[in-house]
Amino acid sequence: MQTFARMNAQLGSTILMVTHDAVVGSYASRVLFLKDGKIWNELYRGDHSRQTMYHEILNAMAVLGGEADVR
């Protein structure tokens, strides 16, 4: 994940990733949540830390009805 983050920052590469893992998602600058084939919610990392993004993802997953794997 750190390699993807470096590629994104240094090369300006866009990376599209599909995951159900909040830890992996916490590396992203933008996270889209899909429900029934439609965008249900989205989060922007902005200046927040990965840890903050991780918790925001878990909160959204809990509202969406997914099982949160709190570590």
Predicted model as a PDB file, atoms N, CA, C, CB and O in Angstrom, pLDDT in the B-factor column:
MODEL        1                                                                  
ATOM      1  N   MET A   1       0.821  -1.188   0.000  1.00 90.00           N  
ATOM      2  CA  MET A   1       0.000   0.000   0.000  1.00 90.00           C  
ATOM      3  C   MET A   1       0.865   1.252   0.000  1.00 90.00           C  
ATOM      4  CB  MET A   1      -0.934  -0.002   1.197  1.00 90.00           C  
ATOM      5  O   MET A   1       0.518   2.252  -0.629  1.00 90.00           O  
ATOM      6  N   GLN A   2       1.975   1.197   0.695  1.00 89.00           N  
ATOM      7  CA  GLN A   2       2.859   2.363   0.706  1.00 89.00           C  
ATOM      8  C   GLN A   2       3.446   2.617  -0.675  1.00 89.00           C  
ATOM      9  CB  GLN A   2       3.983   2.172   1.728  1.00 89.00           C  
ATOM     10  O   GLN A   2       3.673   3.767  -1.049  1.00 89.00           O  
ATOM     11  N   THR A   3       3.694   1.559  -1.432  1.00 92.00           N  
ATOM     12  CA  THR A   3       4.188   1.715  -2.802  1.00 92.00           C  
ATOM     13  C   THR A   3       3.145   2.406  -3.664  1.00 92.00           C  
ATOM     14  CB  THR A   3       4.559   0.350  -3.408  1.00 92.00           C  
ATOM     15  O   THR A   3       3.478   3.307  -4.433  1.00 92.00           O  
ATOM     16  N   PHE A   4       1.893   1.997  -3.547  1.00 90.00           N  
ATOM     17  CA  PHE A   4       0.817   2.673  -4.293  1.00 90.00           C  
ATOM     18  C   PHE A   4       0.729   4.144  -3.902  1.00 90.00           C  
ATOM     19  CB  PHE A   4      -0.539   1.978  -4.041  1.00 90.00           C  
ATOM     20  O   PHE A   4       0.570   5.012  -4.760  1.00 90.00           O  
ATOM     21  N   ALA A   5       0.832   4.417  -2.609  1.00 87.00           N  
ATOM     22  CA  ALA A   5       0.752   5.806  -2.131  1.00 87.00           C  
ATOM     23  C   ALA A   5       1.891   6.639  -2.709  1.00 87.00           C  
ATOM     24  CB  ALA A   5       0.790   5.854  -0.587  1.00 87.00           C  
ATOM     25  O   ALA A   5       1.681   7.786  -3.104  1.00 87.00           O  
ATOM     26  N   ARG A   6       3.103   6.068  -2.762  1.00 90.00           N  
ATOM     27  CA  ARG A   6       4.240   6.789  -3.344  1.00 90.00           C  
ATOM     28  C   ARG A   6       4.038   7.023  -4.830  1.00 90.00           C  
ATOM     29  CB  ARG A   6       5.541   6.018  -3.113  1.00 90.00           C  
ATOM     30  O   ARG A   6       4.313   8.115  -5.327  1.00 90.00           O  
ATOM     31  N   MET A   7       3.556   6.007  -5.550  1.00 91.00           N  
ATOM     32  CA  MET A   7       3.302   6.156  -6.987  1.00 91.00           C  
ATOM     33  C   MET A   7       2.288   7.269  -7.237  1.00 91.00           C  
ATOM     34  CB  MET A   7       2.796   4.827  -7.591  1.00 91.00           C  
ATOM     35  O   MET A   7       2.445   8.078  -8.150  1.00 91.00           O  
ATOM     36  N   ASN A   8       1.255   7.292  -6.415  1.00 89.00           N  
ATOM     37  CA  ASN A   8       0.230   8.319  -6.549  1.00 89.00           C  
ATOM     38  C   ASN A   8       0.813   9.704  -6.318  1.00 89.00           C  
ATOM     39  CB  ASN A   8      -0.913   8.060  -5.574  1.00 89.00           C  
ATOM     40  O   ASN A   8       0.534  10.627  -7.084  1.00 89.00           O  
ATOM     41  N   ALA A   9       1.609   9.861  -5.284  1.00 89.00           N  
ATOM     42  CA  ALA A   9       2.168  11.164  -4.930  1.00 89.00           C  
ATOM     43  C   ALA A   9       3.261  11.609  -5.899  1.00 89.00           C  
ATOM     44  CB  ALA A   9       2.722  11.123  -3.521  1.00 89.00           C  
ATOM     45  O   ALA A   9       3.266  12.759  -6.338  1.00 89.00           O  
ATOM     46  N   GLN A  10       4.181  10.713  -6.234  1.00 94.00           N  
ATOM     47  CA  GLN A  10       5.338  11.091  -7.033  1.00 94.00           C  
ATOM     48  C   GLN A  10       5.053  11.138  -8.527  1.00 94.00           C  
ATOM     49  CB  GLN A  10       6.457  10.142  -6.773  1.00 94.00           C  
ATOM     50  O   GLN A  10       5.583  11.996  -9.232  1.00 94.00           O  
ATOM     51  N   LEU A  11       4.227  10.231  -9.013  1.00 94.00           N  
ATOM     52  CA  LEU A  11       3.951  10.148 -10.448  1.00 94.00           C  
ATOM     53  C   LEU A  11       2.609  10.766 -10.835  1.00 94.00           C  
ATOM     54  CB  LEU A  11       3.985   8.707 -10.890  1.00 94.00           C  
ATOM     55  O   LEU A  11       2.311  10.946 -12.016  1.00 94.00           O  
ATOM     56  N   GLY A  12       1.811  11.086  -9.826  1.00 90.00           N  
ATOM     57  CA  GLY A  12       0.480  11.613 -10.109  1.00 90.00           C  
ATOM     58  C   GLY A  12      -0.445  10.559 -10.704  1.00 90.00           C  
ATOM     59  O   GLY A  12      -1.413  10.886 -11.391  1.00 90.00           O  
ATOM     60  N   SER A  13      -0.141   9.302 -10.438  1.00 89.00           N  
ATOM     61  CA  SER A  13      -0.929   8.190 -10.978  1.00 89.00           C  
ATOM     62  C   SER A  13      -2.255   8.066 -10.244  1.00 89.00           C  
ATOM     63  CB  SER A  13      -0.144   6.870 -10.880  1.00 89.00           C  
ATOM     64  O   SER A  13      -2.328   8.223  -9.026  1.00 89.00           O  
ATOM     65  N   THR A  14      -3.289   7.785 -11.005  1.00 91.00           N  
ATOM     66  CA  THR A  14      -4.580   7.478 -10.409  1.00 91.00           C  
ATOM     67  C   THR A  14      -4.656   5.975 -10.229  1.00 91.00           C  
ATOM     68  CB  THR A  14      -5.762   8.007 -11.284  1.00 91.00           C  
ATOM     69  O   THR A  14      -4.358   5.214 -11.150  1.00 91.00           O  
ATOM     70  N   ILE A  15      -5.053   5.554  -9.048  1.00 92.00           N  
ATOM     71  CA  ILE A  15      -5.150   4.127  -8.745  1.00 92.00           C  
ATOM     72  C   ILE A  15      -6.576   3.825  -8.341  1.00 92.00           C  
ATOM     73  CB  ILE A  15      -4.152   3.708  -7.625  1.00 92.00           C  
ATOM     74  O   ILE A  15      -7.106   4.428  -7.408  1.00 92.00           O  
ATOM     75  N   LEU A  16      -7.190   2.899  -9.036  1.00 93.00           N  
ATOM     76  CA  LEU A  16      -8.541   2.458  -8.714  1.00 93.00           C  
ATOM     77  C   LEU A  16      -8.430   1.092  -8.050  1.00 93.00           C  
ATOM     78  CB  LEU A  16      -9.454   2.404  -9.994  1.00 93.00           C  
ATOM     79  O   LEU A  16      -7.883   0.152  -8.627  1.00 93.00           O  
ATOM     80  N   MET A  17      -8.950   0.994  -6.844  1.00 93.00           N  
ATOM     81  CA  MET A  17      -8.837  -0.238  -6.078  1.00 93.00           C  
ATOM     82  C   MET A  17     -10.214  -0.574  -5.505  1.00 93.00           C  
ATOM     83  CB  MET A  17      -7.767  -0.104  -4.943  1.00 93.00           C  
ATOM     84  O   MET A  17     -10.958   0.313  -5.086  1.00 93.00           O  
ATOM     85  N   VAL A  18     -10.533  -1.840  -5.492  1.00 94.00           N  
ATOM     86  CA  VAL A  18     -11.773  -2.305  -4.884  1.00 94.00           C  
ATOM     87  C   VAL A  18     -11.394  -3.159  -3.683  1.00 94.00           C  
ATOM     88  CB  VAL A  18     -12.657  -3.110  -5.907  1.00 94.00           C  
ATOM     89  O   VAL A  18     -10.608  -4.099  -3.802  1.00 94.00           O  
ATOM     90  N   THR A  19     -11.963  -2.825  -2.513  1.00 94.00           N  
ATOM     91  CA  THR A  19     -11.634  -3.571  -1.305  1.00 94.00           C  
ATOM     92  C   THR A  19     -12.779  -3.484  -0.305  1.00 94.00           C  
ATOM     93  CB  THR A  19     -10.332  -3.044  -0.678  1.00 94.00           C  
ATOM     94  O   THR A  19     -13.605  -2.573  -0.367  1.00 94.00           O  
ATOM     95  N   HIS A  20     -12.817  -4.421   0.594  1.00 93.00           N  
ATOM     96  CA  HIS A  20     -13.724  -4.369   1.733  1.00 93.00           C  
ATOM     97  C   HIS A  20     -12.939  -4.117   3.022  1.00 93.00           C  
ATOM     98  CB  HIS A  20     -14.536  -5.678   1.840  1.00 93.00           C  
ATOM     99  O   HIS A  20     -13.506  -4.159   4.114  1.00 93.00           O  
ATOM    100  N   ASP A  21     -11.656  -3.861   2.897  1.00 95.00           N  
ATOM    101  CA  ASP A  21     -10.757  -3.716   4.038  1.00 95.00           C  
ATOM    102  C   ASP A  21     -10.565  -2.242   4.384  1.00 95.00           C  
ATOM    103  CB  ASP A  21      -9.401  -4.377   3.744  1.00 95.00           C  
ATOM    104  O   ASP A  21     -10.041  -1.479   3.572  1.00 95.00           O  
ATOM    105  N   ALA A  22     -10.978  -1.843   5.566  1.00 95.00           N  
ATOM    106  CA  ALA A  22     -10.875  -0.445   5.999  1.00 95.00           C  
ATOM    107  C   ALA A  22      -9.423   0.008   6.117  1.00 95.00           C  
ATOM    108  CB  ALA A  22     -11.583  -0.254   7.337  1.00 95.00           C  
ATOM    109  O   ALA A  22      -9.122   1.175   5.870  1.00 95.00           O  
ATOM    110  N   VAL A  23      -8.531  -0.888   6.487  1.00 95.00           N  
ATOM    111  CA  VAL A  23      -7.106  -0.524   6.584  1.00 95.00           C  
ATOM    112  C   VAL A  23      -6.576  -0.151   5.206  1.00 95.00           C  
ATOM    113  CB  VAL A  23      -6.271  -1.693   7.187  1.00 95.00           C  
ATOM    114  O   VAL A  23      -5.905   0.870   5.053  1.00 95.00           O  
ATOM    115  N   VAL A  24      -6.869  -0.959   4.219  1.00 95.00           N  
ATOM    116  CA  VAL A  24      -6.429  -0.682   2.855  1.00 95.00           C  
ATOM    117  C   VAL A  24      -7.077   0.616   2.358  1.00 95.00           C  
ATOM    118  CB  VAL A  24      -6.779  -1.869   1.911  1.00 95.00           C  
ATOM    119  O   VAL A  24      -6.408   1.451   1.749  1.00 95.00           O  
ATOM    120  N   GLY A  25      -8.348   0.780   2.612  1.00 95.00           N  
ATOM    121  CA  GLY A  25      -9.052   1.985   2.185  1.00 95.00           C  
ATOM    122  C   GLY A  25      -8.512   3.250   2.828  1.00 95.00           C  
ATOM    123  O   GLY A  25      -8.613   4.333   2.251  1.00 95.00           O  
ATOM    124  N   SER A  26      -7.940   3.123   4.017  1.00 95.00           N  
ATOM    125  CA  SER A  26      -7.437   4.302   4.730  1.00 95.00           C  
ATOM    126  C   SER A  26      -6.257   4.959   4.025  1.00 95.00           C  
ATOM    127  CB  SER A  26      -7.032   3.920   6.134  1.00 95.00           C  
ATOM    128  O   SER A  26      -5.926   6.105   4.329  1.00 95.00           O  
ATOM    129  N   TYR A  27      -5.618   4.263   3.094  1.00 93.00           N  
ATOM    130  CA  TYR A  27      -4.523   4.842   2.311  1.00 93.00           C  
ATOM    131  C   TYR A  27      -5.035   5.771   1.214  1.00 93.00           C  
ATOM    132  CB  TYR A  27      -3.678   3.736   1.694  1.00 93.00           C  
ATOM    133  O   TYR A  27      -4.280   6.593   0.695  1.00 93.00           O  
ATOM    134  N   ALA A  28      -6.293   5.647   0.864  1.00 93.00           N  
ATOM    135  CA  ALA A  28      -6.854   6.397  -0.269  1.00 93.00           C  
ATOM    136  C   ALA A  28      -7.141   7.848   0.092  1.00 93.00           C  
ATOM    137  CB  ALA A  28      -8.134   5.731  -0.759  1.00 93.00           C  
ATOM    138  O   ALA A  28      -7.369   8.188   1.253  1.00 93.00           O  
ATOM    139  N   SER A  29      -7.123   8.684  -0.921  1.00 92.00           N  
ATOM    140  CA  SER A  29      -7.502  10.081  -0.720  1.00 92.00           C  
ATOM    141  C   SER A  29      -9.008  10.257  -0.877  1.00 92.00           C  
ATOM    142  CB  SER A  29      -6.753  10.991  -1.709  1.00 92.00           C  
ATOM    143  O   SER A  29      -9.578  11.246  -0.418  1.00 92.00           O  
ATOM    144  N   ARG A  30      -9.642   9.291  -1.528  1.00 95.00           N  
ATOM    145  CA  ARG A  30     -11.098   9.336  -1.737  1.00 95.00           C  
ATOM    146  C   ARG A  30     -11.626   7.913  -1.706  1.00 95.00           C  
ATOM    147  CB  ARG A  30     -11.466  10.040  -3.095  1.00 95.00           C  
ATOM    148  O   ARG A  30     -11.055   7.018  -2.329  1.00 95.00           O  
ATOM    149  N   VAL A  31     -12.717   7.706  -0.980  1.00 97.00           N  
ATOM    150  CA  VAL A  31     -13.336   6.383  -0.882  1.00 97.00           C  
ATOM    151  C   VAL A  31     -14.807   6.508  -1.261  1.00 97.00           C  
ATOM    152  CB  VAL A  31     -13.177   5.785   0.557  1.00 97.00           C  
ATOM    153  O   VAL A  31     -15.532   7.342  -0.717  1.00 97.00           O  
ATOM    154  N   LEU A  32     -15.237   5.673  -2.195  1.00 96.00           N  
ATOM    155  CA  LEU A  32     -16.644   5.618  -2.592  1.00 96.00           C  
ATOM    156  C   LEU A  32     -17.253   4.346  -2.017  1.00 96.00           C  
ATOM    157  CB  LEU A  32     -16.801   5.662  -4.151  1.00 96.00           C  
ATOM    158  O   LEU A  32     -16.632   3.284  -2.050  1.00 96.00           O  
ATOM    159  N   PHE A  33     -18.456   4.457  -1.497  1.00 95.00           N  
ATOM    160  CA  PHE A  33     -19.197   3.305  -0.993  1.00 95.00           C  
ATOM    161  C   PHE A  33     -20.347   3.045  -1.948  1.00 95.00           C  
ATOM    162  CB  PHE A  33     -19.715   3.542   0.470  1.00 95.00           C  
ATOM    163  O   PHE A  33     -21.101   3.955  -2.293  1.00 95.00           O  
ATOM    164  N   LEU A  34     -20.473   1.800  -2.369  1.00 93.00           N  
ATOM    165  CA  LEU A  34     -21.551   1.409  -3.279  1.00 93.00           C  
ATOM    166  C   LEU A  34     -22.593   0.605  -2.529  1.00 93.00           C  
ATOM    167  CB  LEU A  34     -21.005   0.598  -4.468  1.00 93.00           C  
ATOM    168  O   LEU A  34     -22.269  -0.210  -1.665  1.00 93.00           O  
ATOM    169  N   LYS A  35     -23.850   0.847  -2.873  1.00 91.00           N  
ATOM    170  CA  LYS A  35     -24.958   0.068  -2.326  1.00 91.00           C  
ATOM    171  C   LYS A  35     -25.958  -0.124  -3.446  1.00 91.00           C  
ATOM    172  CB  LYS A  35     -25.616   0.770  -1.080  1.00 91.00           C  
ATOM    173  O   LYS A  35     -26.417   0.841  -4.057  1.00 91.00           O  
ATOM    174  N   ASP A  36     -26.289  -1.362  -3.707  1.00 90.00           N  
ATOM    175  CA  ASP A  36     -27.229  -1.697  -4.775  1.00 90.00           C  
ATOM    176  C   ASP A  36     -26.811  -1.091  -6.112  1.00 90.00           C  
ATOM    177  CB  ASP A  36     -28.626  -1.223  -4.408  1.00 90.00           C  
ATOM    178  O   ASP A  36     -27.650  -0.645  -6.895  1.00 90.00           O  
ATOM    179  N   GLY A  37     -25.492  -1.083  -6.361  1.00 92.00           N  
ATOM    180  CA  GLY A  37     -24.969  -0.626  -7.647  1.00 92.00           C  
ATOM    181  C   GLY A  37     -24.885   0.881  -7.817  1.00 92.00           C  
ATOM    182  O   GLY A  37     -24.567   1.362  -8.904  1.00 92.00           O  
ATOM    183  N   LYS A  38     -25.163   1.630  -6.764  1.00 94.00           N  
ATOM    184  CA  LYS A  38     -25.126   3.089  -6.851  1.00 94.00           C  
ATOM    185  C   LYS A  38     -24.195   3.645  -5.779  1.00 94.00           C  
ATOM    186  CB  LYS A  38     -26.547   3.688  -6.701  1.00 94.00           C  
ATOM    187  O   LYS A  38     -23.995   3.023  -4.735  1.00 94.00           O  
ATOM    188  N   ILE A  39     -23.626   4.822  -6.045  1.00 95.00           N  
ATOM    189  CA  ILE A  39     -22.783   5.465  -5.041  1.00 95.00           C  
ATOM    190  C   ILE A  39     -23.676   5.871  -3.883  1.00 95.00           C  
ATOM    191  CB  ILE A  39     -22.018   6.702  -5.630  1.00 95.00           C  
ATOM    192  O   ILE A  39     -24.617   6.648  -4.047  1.00 95.00           O  
ATOM    193  N   TRP A  40     -23.367   5.336  -2.714  1.00 94.00           N  
ATOM    194  CA  TRP A  40     -24.146   5.578  -1.509  1.00 94.00           C  
ATOM    195  C   TRP A  40     -23.546   6.704  -0.682  1.00 94.00           C  
ATOM    196  CB  TRP A  40     -24.240   4.309  -0.676  1.00 94.00           C  
ATOM    197  O   TRP A  40     -24.264   7.511  -0.091  1.00 94.00           O  
ATOM    198  N   ASN A  41     -22.204   6.746  -0.648  1.00 95.00           N  
ATOM    199  CA  ASN A  41     -21.512   7.750   0.163  1.00 95.00           C  
ATOM    200  C   ASN A  41     -20.095   7.874  -0.365  1.00 95.00           C  
ATOM    201  CB  ASN A  41     -21.518   7.371   1.689  1.00 95.00           C  
ATOM    202  O   ASN A  41     -19.601   6.980  -1.053  1.00 95.00           O  
ATOM    203  N   GLU A  42     -19.439   8.985  -0.043  1.00 96.00           N  
ATOM    204  CA  GLU A  42     -18.031   9.110  -0.360  1.00 96.00           C  
ATOM    205  C   GLU A  42     -17.330   9.907   0.724  1.00 96.00           C  
ATOM    206  CB  GLU A  42     -17.836   9.771  -1.730  1.00 96.00           C  
ATOM    207  O   GLU A  42     -17.905  10.794   1.356  1.00 96.00           O  
ATOM    208  N   LEU A  43     -16.077   9.560   0.914  1.00 97.00           N  
ATOM    209  CA  LEU A  43     -15.248  10.234   1.915  1.00 97.00           C  
ATOM    210  C   LEU A  43     -14.012  10.786   1.231  1.00 97.00           C  
ATOM    211  CB  LEU A  43     -14.854   9.268   3.073  1.00 97.00           C  
ATOM    212  O   LEU A  43     -13.442  10.151   0.343  1.00 97.00           O  
ATOM    213  N   TYR A  44     -13.605  11.972   1.653  1.00 96.00           N  
ATOM    214  CA  TYR A  44     -12.356  12.566   1.205  1.00 96.00           C  
ATOM    215  C   TYR A  44     -11.413  12.643   2.392  1.00 96.00           C  
ATOM    216  CB  TYR A  44     -12.587  13.972   0.578  1.00 96.00           C  
ATOM    217  O   TYR A  44     -11.801  13.084   3.474  1.00 96.00           O  
ATOM    218  N   ARG A  45     -10.191  12.219   2.192  1.00 94.00           N  
ATOM    219  CA  ARG A  45      -9.219  12.217   3.286  1.00 94.00           C  
ATOM    220  C   ARG A  45      -8.771  13.628   3.648  1.00 94.00           C  
ATOM    221  CB  ARG A  45      -8.010  11.373   2.913  1.00 94.00           C  
ATOM    222  O   ARG A  45      -8.642  13.946   4.830  1.00 94.00           O  
ATOM    223  N   GLY A  46      -8.534  14.472   2.658  1.00 95.00           N  
ATOM    224  CA  GLY A  46      -8.080  15.826   2.932  1.00 95.00           C  
ATOM    225  C   GLY A  46      -6.804  15.821   3.752  1.00 95.00           C  
ATOM    226  O   GLY A  46      -5.849  15.120   3.416  1.00 95.00           O  
ATOM    227  N   ASP A  47      -6.781  16.593   4.819  1.00 96.00           N  
ATOM    228  CA  ASP A  47      -5.604  16.689   5.691  1.00 96.00           C  
ATOM    229  C   ASP A  47      -5.636  15.696   6.845  1.00 96.00           C  
ATOM    230  CB  ASP A  47      -5.486  18.089   6.242  1.00 96.00           C  
ATOM    231  O   ASP A  47      -4.765  15.722   7.715  1.00 96.00           O  
ATOM    232  N   HIS A  48      -6.634  14.823   6.856  1.00 96.00           N  
ATOM    233  CA  HIS A  48      -6.771  13.871   7.956  1.00 96.00           C  
ATOM    234  C   HIS A  48      -5.703  12.784   7.879  1.00 96.00           C  
ATOM    235  CB  HIS A  48      -8.165  13.239   7.942  1.00 96.00           C  
ATOM    236  O   HIS A  48      -5.181  12.491   6.803  1.00 96.00           O  
ATOM    237  N   SER A  49      -5.385  12.196   9.016  1.00 96.00           N  
ATOM    238  CA  SER A  49      -4.422  11.097   9.077  1.00 96.00           C  
ATOM    239  C   SER A  49      -5.069   9.816   8.552  1.00 96.00           C  
ATOM    240  CB  SER A  49      -3.906  10.893  10.529  1.00 96.00           C  
ATOM    241  O   SER A  49      -6.286   9.742   8.383  1.00 96.00           O  
ATOM    242  N   ARG A  50      -4.233   8.817   8.301  1.00 95.00           N  
ATOM    243  CA  ARG A  50      -4.757   7.507   7.891  1.00 95.00           C  
ATOM    244  C   ARG A  50      -5.642   6.930   8.983  1.00 95.00           C  
ATOM    245  CB  ARG A  50      -3.604   6.531   7.568  1.00 95.00           C  
ATOM    246  O   ARG A  50      -6.665   6.310   8.690  1.00 95.00           O  
ATOM    247  N   GLN A  51      -5.259   7.128  10.237  1.00 97.00           N  
ATOM    248  CA  GLN A  51      -6.039   6.584  11.346  1.00 97.00           C  
ATOM    249  C   GLN A  51      -7.432   7.214  11.375  1.00 97.00           C  
ATOM    250  CB  GLN A  51      -5.313   6.820  12.688  1.00 97.00           C  
ATOM    251  O   GLN A  51      -8.426   6.519  11.583  1.00 97.00           O  
ATOM    252  N   THR A  52      -7.501   8.517  11.169  1.00 97.00           N  
ATOM    253  CA  THR A  52      -8.798   9.196  11.129  1.00 97.00           C  
ATOM    254  C   THR A  52      -9.631   8.678   9.961  1.00 97.00           C  
ATOM    255  CB  THR A  52      -8.609  10.724  11.016  1.00 97.00           C  
ATOM    256  O   THR A  52     -10.825   8.422  10.112  1.00 97.00           O  
ATOM    257  N   MET A  53      -9.001   8.525   8.799  1.00 97.00           N  
ATOM    258  CA  MET A  53      -9.702   8.008   7.627  1.00 97.00           C  
ATOM    259  C   MET A  53     -10.213   6.595   7.901  1.00 97.00           C  
ATOM    260  CB  MET A  53      -8.777   8.016   6.390  1.00 97.00           C  
ATOM    261  O   MET A  53     -11.337   6.256   7.530  1.00 97.00           O  
ATOM    262  N   TYR A  54      -9.396   5.782   8.543  1.00 97.00           N  
ATOM    263  CA  TYR A  54      -9.781   4.413   8.900  1.00 97.00           C  
ATOM    264  C   TYR A  54     -11.072   4.425   9.735  1.00 97.00           C  
ATOM    265  CB  TYR A  54      -8.634   3.709   9.683  1.00 97.00           C  
ATOM    266  O   TYR A  54     -12.003   3.669   9.459  1.00 97.00           O  
ATOM    267  N   HIS A  55     -11.116   5.274  10.737  1.00 97.00           N  
ATOM    268  CA  HIS A  55     -12.304   5.342  11.597  1.00 97.00           C  
ATOM    269  C   HIS A  55     -13.517   5.894  10.842  1.00 97.00           C  
ATOM    270  CB  HIS A  55     -12.016   6.213  12.826  1.00 97.00           C  
ATOM    271  O   HIS A  55     -14.644   5.461  11.083  1.00 97.00           O  
ATOM    272  N   GLU A  56     -13.297   6.830   9.947  1.00 96.00           N  
ATOM    273  CA  GLU A  56     -14.404   7.340   9.123  1.00 96.00           C  
ATOM    274  C   GLU A  56     -14.966   6.231   8.233  1.00 96.00           C  
ATOM    275  CB  GLU A  56     -13.932   8.535   8.254  1.00 96.00           C  
ATOM    276  O   GLU A  56     -16.179   6.128   8.052  1.00 96.00           O  
ATOM    277  N   ILE A  57     -14.088   5.414   7.686  1.00 96.00           N  
ATOM    278  CA  ILE A  57     -14.518   4.285   6.855  1.00 96.00           C  
ATOM    279  C   ILE A  57     -15.329   3.294   7.686  1.00 96.00           C  
ATOM    280  CB  ILE A  57     -13.297   3.579   6.219  1.00 96.00           C  
ATOM    281  O   ILE A  57     -16.387   2.832   7.257  1.00 96.00           O  
ATOM    282  N   LEU A  58     -14.827   2.973   8.876  1.00 95.00           N  
ATOM    283  CA  LEU A  58     -15.561   2.050   9.752  1.00 95.00           C  
ATOM    284  C   LEU A  58     -16.944   2.599  10.110  1.00 95.00           C  
ATOM    285  CB  LEU A  58     -14.758   1.782  11.033  1.00 95.00           C  
ATOM    286  O   LEU A  58     -17.924   1.854  10.133  1.00 95.00           O  
ATOM    287  N   ASN A  59     -17.018   3.889  10.386  1.00 94.00           N  
ATOM    288  CA  ASN A  59     -18.309   4.506  10.705  1.00 94.00           C  
ATOM    289  C   ASN A  59     -19.271   4.388   9.535  1.00 94.00           C  
ATOM    290  CB  ASN A  59     -18.124   5.979  11.084  1.00 94.00           C  
ATOM    291  O   ASN A  59     -20.439   4.048   9.721  1.00 94.00           O  
ATOM    292  N   ALA A  60     -18.784   4.667   8.325  1.00 94.00           N  
ATOM    293  CA  ALA A  60     -19.643   4.558   7.142  1.00 94.00           C  
ATOM    294  C   ALA A  60     -20.079   3.119   6.919  1.00 94.00           C  
ATOM    295  CB  ALA A  60     -18.918   5.085   5.898  1.00 94.00           C  
ATOM    296  O   ALA A  60     -21.231   2.864   6.566  1.00 94.00           O  
ATOM    297  N   MET A  61     -19.166   2.175   7.124  1.00 92.00           N  
ATOM    298  CA  MET A  61     -19.504   0.758   6.955  1.00 92.00           C  
ATOM    299  C   MET A  61     -20.563   0.325   7.955  1.00 92.00           C  
ATOM    300  CB  MET A  61     -18.254  -0.115   7.107  1.00 92.00           C  
ATOM    301  O   MET A  61     -21.452  -0.459   7.623  1.00 92.00           O  
ATOM    302  N   ALA A  62     -20.472   0.834   9.185  1.00 92.00           N  
ATOM    303  CA  ALA A  62     -21.453   0.484  10.212  1.00 92.00           C  
ATOM    304  C   ALA A  62     -22.844   0.992   9.832  1.00 92.00           C  
ATOM    305  CB  ALA A  62     -21.031   1.060  11.575  1.00 92.00           C  
ATOM    306  O   ALA A  62     -23.838   0.288  10.014  1.00 92.00           O  
ATOM    307  N   VAL A  63     -22.909   2.203   9.310  1.00 91.00           N  
ATOM    308  CA  VAL A  63     -24.189   2.766   8.876  1.00 91.00           C  
ATOM    309  C   VAL A  63     -24.728   2.011   7.662  1.00 91.00           C  
ATOM    310  CB  VAL A  63     -24.035   4.263   8.545  1.00 91.00           C  
ATOM    311  O   VAL A  63     -25.929   1.765   7.549  1.00 91.00           O  
ATOM    312  N   LEU A  64     -23.822   1.651   6.764  1.00 88.00           N  
ATOM    313  CA  LEU A  64     -24.205   0.921   5.559  1.00 88.00           C  
ATOM    314  C   LEU A  64     -24.706  -0.484   5.890  1.00 88.00           C  
ATOM    315  CB  LEU A  64     -23.025   0.841   4.595  1.00 88.00           C  
ATOM    316  O   LEU A  64     -25.493  -1.068   5.145  1.00 88.00           O  
ATOM    317  N   GLY A  65     -24.236  -1.014   7.020  1.00 83.00           N  
ATOM    318  CA  GLY A  65     -24.686  -2.345   7.418  1.00 83.00           C  
ATOM    319  C   GLY A  65     -23.616  -3.396   7.260  1.00 83.00           C  
ATOM    320  O   GLY A  65     -23.871  -4.580   7.478  1.00 83.00           O  
ATOM    321  N   GLY A  66     -22.410  -2.981   6.880  1.00 57.00           N  
ATOM    322  CA  GLY A  66     -21.307  -3.927   6.771  1.00 57.00           C  
ATOM    323  C   GLY A  66     -20.737  -4.240   8.132  1.00 57.00           C  
ATOM    324  O   GLY A  66     -20.946  -3.504   9.097  1.00 57.00           O  
ATOM    325  N   GLU A  67     -20.027  -5.322   8.197  1.00 58.00           N  
ATOM    326  CA  GLU A  67     -19.393  -5.699   9.455  1.00 58.00           C  
ATOM    327  C   GLU A  67     -18.058  -4.995   9.557  1.00 58.00           C  
ATOM    328  CB  GLU A  67     -19.215  -7.236   9.560  1.00 58.00           C  
ATOM    329  O   GLU A  67     -17.214  -5.143   8.674  1.00 58.00           O  
ATOM    330  N   ALA A  68     -17.854  -4.245  10.594  1.00 53.00           N  
ATOM    331  CA  ALA A  68     -16.618  -3.511  10.809  1.00 53.00           C  
ATOM    332  C   ALA A  68     -15.625  -4.384  11.542  1.00 53.00           C  
ATOM    333  CB  ALA A  68     -16.875  -2.219  11.588  1.00 53.00           C  
ATOM    334  O   ALA A  68     -15.934  -4.936  12.598  1.00 53.00           O  
ATOM    335  N   ASP A  69     -14.433  -4.509  10.986  1.00 56.00           N  
ATOM    336  CA  ASP A  69     -13.357  -5.286  11.606  1.00 56.00           C  
ATOM    337  C   ASP A  69     -12.479  -4.308  12.373  1.00 56.00           C  
ATOM    338  CB  ASP A  69     -12.519  -6.093  10.531  1.00 56.00           C  
ATOM    339  O   ASP A  69     -11.438  -3.881  11.873  1.00 56.00           O  
ATOM    340  N   VAL A  70     -12.887  -3.957  13.565  1.00 56.00           N  
ATOM    341  CA  VAL A  70     -12.172  -2.975  14.370  1.00 56.00           C  
ATOM    342  C   VAL A  70     -10.905  -3.607  14.910  1.00 56.00           C  
ATOM    343  CB  VAL A  70     -13.055  -2.445  15.524  1.00 56.00           C  
ATOM    344  O   VAL A  70     -10.948  -4.650  15.561  1.00 56.00           O  
ATOM    345  N   ARG A  71      -9.773  -2.966  14.633  1.00 56.00           N  
ATOM    346  CA  ARG A  71      -8.483  -3.489  15.085  1.00 56.00           C  
ATOM    347  C   ARG A  71      -7.928  -2.657  16.181  1.00 56.00           C  
ATOM    348  CB  ARG A  71      -7.498  -3.559  13.953  1.00 56.00           C  
ATOM    349  O   ARG A  71      -6.844  -2.947  16.688  1.00 56.00           O  
TER     350      ARG A  71                                                      
ENDMDL                                                                          
END                                                                             
